[in-house]
């Protein structure tokens, strides 16, 4: 960050205070435009760190994503199971009604 502050002072002609305020404004603006987890990388990048997420951070994020995906898929599977049960019940009712009508055609008792 100091390198960029020096450039702002030397090439743009800003005072140290103006350069610092400019950097703070730019950093905050950039952070407001990226997803939360990346904001820490922006801080790291402007503070002189490499700005790379550590492997553990990637692993944590992947694990969180996998868990959320698993929960969503379980919910969808449960909903599908419920819907299939409803369809099966309706099919059974229709089959019983059809059988009753067929029996009625052949002298059996028709049920409605």
Helices and strands as residue ranges (DSSP letters): H 2-7, I 8-12, H 16-32, H 36-46, H 55-105
